[in-house]
Amino acid sequence: MCSRAEKAVLLLAYALTFGALAIHPRERDAWALENLVPFLELLACAIYYRWVELTRASYVLIFVHLVVQMIGGHYTYAEVPLFNWLRDEFGWSRNHYDRVAHFAVGFCLYVPVREICLRRSPLAGSKAWTSFFVYSVLTAVAGIWEVWEWLVAEWAYSDLGTAYLGTQGDAWDAQKDILLAPVGAVAAALLFTRWHNRLLKGLPQKWEARLKEPA
């Protein structure tokens, strides 16, 4: 499991990264909006960690996902410098950091969502239903994210325009972004599933007992 010290280190790393990227963001309003989701993700971990104590791997992957989002919030997803350089160097038509971020939704959150499903849901006895549920959840998260961005850009901060949406002139940007979440989840499944199974089998006895407690 993830010790208190390890969780403290991850939380400190998050706070330091957040503080550094809060300095002179490219678009302050867009930065605030983009960091709302990472904050809610962190808040959910803080609220529910006693209900389901995740493994170290899950917390590290969640942290990576938070960092990916914070970087996008600082520069706006369409203007991350490294990916501007890659765009110019390889003749790409756009900055692809937002694609990486949407891929990361599935890739980074596959293990945590799978773990919660296996440890705290009736689906634990069926590998097929567990996989279906995990992919469905991550695809739904990606879809809700796109709807949230549209609603905010349309009704609350219409002046931000593409700085917040990051469509970069692609009429199918939202559909591609939604697709990348399950693609990332499939990649994570191929890389992490067996390793994750071994981690779960190695849970201390006290955590195995908790699995039988009512949620």
Helices and strands as residue ranges (DSSP letters): H 4-21, H 28-34, H 36-48, H 56-75, H 81-90, H 97-120, G 122-125, H 127-151, I 152-156, H 162-165, H 173-201, H 205-210
